[in-house]
């Protein structure tokens, strides 16, 4: 009986934790933007060497 109480308390705590967390905001980015940023970063690395 104690195990059932413990599991139900853990479930309730996990449920509250999931409910209180904020959803992740995803930034709209396209592949061209990502490629341009990567190319800029690599060119800066090459210039530094």
N, C-alpha and C positions, 0 to 999 in steps of 0.2 A: 504494500500500500504506500509506503514511503517513497518507493521508486516512482510510482505513478505521480505522486505529488511533485517530486523533484523534476520529472520530465515535463509536467504541465507548467511548472514555474519557468523552466528554461525556455519552453516554447513561447510562453507569454512574453518573456524578456526579449527573445529574438524577434517576435512579431512587433513589439514596440520599437526595437532598434531599426527594423526595416521600414517601418511606417514613418519614423522621424527623420530618416535620411533624405537629403534633397536629391532630386533626379539630376543626372549628369547632363549638362548642357553641351551639346555637340555643335561645334562651329562648322558652318557650311564651307567646305573647301573643295576645290576641284583638283584634279591631278596636275593640271598645268601650273597652278599656283605652287603645289608641293615641289614639282620639278624645278621651277624657277628658284625657289628658296634653296633647294639642295645644290643647284648649280652655283648659286652665289656663295654658299658656304664653302664649297670645294674650291672655288676660285680664290677666296680669301685665304684658305689654308695654303694653296699653292703659292700665293703671293708672299706669305709669311716665311716660306722656306727659302 
